């Protein structure tokens, strides 16, 4: 069965108007043409769709069933045509960010871009080293990463101050070992915490290790451990600590945007990243 959209529209008009004459007036054709269309669609369906009662066409059960389905088909078609006519072609962007940046920095940056930015964005969250490798394999277009060594050819680099993050009222004892929640070895934030505590001759141990930001936050919210994040990115309900008697000042950490050069999105993201973190960012390259 192959029903033309013109026949479906005619059928819907007859169903809603109740007479051939009114349906023909709605669609701007003759009553004879409308009658012919009804015969064609009933022949294609192989069943009667209307019965004449008191100068009106009353739908049969088959007609009522077809009407419900026809509305869905017509709505989908009209939406397709509208989208094709009104929207400009959209580009796909594959963007990689670590979990903590995805929750802290990225929402503010994307909010400034707005919904009509011309891109369909796929966001991949992973460790910075994995994201950098994915960019090299051309599996990602752009990635926001923090690596031990500055990546060559970075589109944008900056230094972000780090802050200790703890549950409210939860601090390590003055002489107690500092319990850390950290990503696996190789993480720049993990190295910054350990190096800072070693330099200050403060005892420490990795209480919780997780590859995900959710695991880190679970440990911190429970009061089991402290961690560090870029300044201004700690979730609501947690304390950011620059330094105190038990937690020495942390160094800044590098953040780099790597990937496709000279694209509109890369330029927008550079600008929006710098604006989103405001005074906490010190650009190294532009």
C-alpha positions, -999 to 999 in steps of 0.1 A, spaced: 0 0 0 14 34 -11 -7 63 0 1 98 -14 4 126 12 -22 145 -9 -47 116 -4 -40 115 34 -46 153 37 -79 150 17 -90 121 40 -82 142 71 -101 171 58 -132 150 51 -129 134 85 -128 168 103 -152 187 80 -178 159 78 -188 167 42 -171 165 8 -181 201 0 -165 216 31 -134 195 28 -130 206 -9 -134 243 2 -107 238 29 -82 223 4 -92 246 -25 -104 219 -49 -137 208 -64 -162 185 -47 -158 161 -76 -120 160 -71 -125 153 -33 -150 125 -41 -124 109 -64 -97 111 -38 -119 94 -13 -126 66 -37 -89 62 -44 -79 60 -8 -108 36 0 -96 14 -29 -60 15 -17 -71 7 19 -96 -20 7 -123 -9 31 -151 17 36 -139 47 56 -171 67 58 -209 61 59 -234 87 49 -258 96 78 -281 127 79 -262 146 52 -229 139 70 -201 114 64 -196 95 96 -163 76 99 -163 38 102 -140 22 128 -114 17 101 -117 54 92 -112 64 129 -81 42 131 -67 56 99 -73 92 110 -53 88 142 -23 73 122 -26 99 95 -22 128 119 11 114 131 24 109 96 14 144 85 28 160 117 62 142 111 63 153 75 54 189 82 81 190 109 107 176 85 98 201 59 99 230 84 132 220 98 147 216 63 135 250 52 142 270 83 175 256 97 210 262 84 232 231 81 247 222 115 282 210 121 290 182 145 315 189 173 331 161 193 343 178 226 363 160 253 365 173 289 375 157 322 346 151 346 355 180 369 357 205 341 324 192 326 307 199 359 325 231 368 337 251 338 319 237 307 283 245 317 291 282 321 310 282 288 282 265 269 256 287 284 273 317 269 273 300 235 235 296 236 214 269 219 215 284 184 253 281 179 252 260 147 267 229 163 255 195 174 278 188 202 289 153 215 306 156 249 330 128 260 342 128 296 375 110 304 409 115 320 430 142 303 456 118 290 430 97 273 413 128 258 446 140 244 452 106 228 417 107 213 424 141 197 456 127 182 436 97 168 411 123 153 383 108 174 377 142 191 377 176 175 385 196 206 395 187 242 400 207 274 429 190 292 453 194 321 485 175 314 519 174 331 537 187 300 523 215 279 509 199 247 525 212 215 503 233 193 477 241 220 450 265 208 447 281 242 466 277 275 461 292 309 470 287 346 442 279 369 446 284 407 439 252 426 419 250 459 415 223 485 379 211 486 363 196 517 329 189 532 317 218 555 335 216 589 356 187 578 394 194 581 423 170 588 438 172 623 468 195 627 492 165 630 471 138 614 478 124 579 458 142 552 433 118 536 431 124 499 405 116 473 424 115 440 423 103 404 448 75 394 485 82 391 494 105 363 467 131 372 482 166 375 458 174 404 469 143 423 506 152 418 499 188 430 483 177 462 511 152 471 539 175 461 525 204 482 520 182 512 555 167 508 571 201 506 552 212 537 563 179 554 527 170 561 518 133 563 493 121 537 477 90 523 453 84 493 422 74 511 400 71 480 411 66 444 386 69 415 386 74 378 354 95 379 345 128 394 314 112 410 336 89 430 358 117 442 329 138 452 313 110 471 344 106 492 346 144 499 309 149 507 310 120 532 339 137 550 362 107 543 388 127 524 397 161 508 406 167 472 416 197 450 398 214 421 403 245 399 392 276 418 356 283 415 346 249 402 337 231 435 300 220 436 276 238 458 277 225 494 315 220 495 341 244 509 369 257 487 400 264 509 429 284 496 451 274 526 449 270 563 469 255 592 465 220 579 463 225 542 491 244 525 487 266 494 485 246 462 502 256 429 483 266 398 476 240 372 477 243 334 446 240 313 449 236 276 425 236 246 438 212 220 424 201 187 412 215 154 429 248 146 411 280 133 376 266 137 348 289 148 340 267 178 376 267 190 377 305 189 344 307 207 354 282 233 387 300 240 368 332 246 341 317 267 365 296 288 384 327 297 352 347 305 337 318 324 365 315 349 370 353 351 398 366 373 409 330 381 425 326 347 459 339 335 462 334 297 495 320 285 486 320 248 458 336 228 
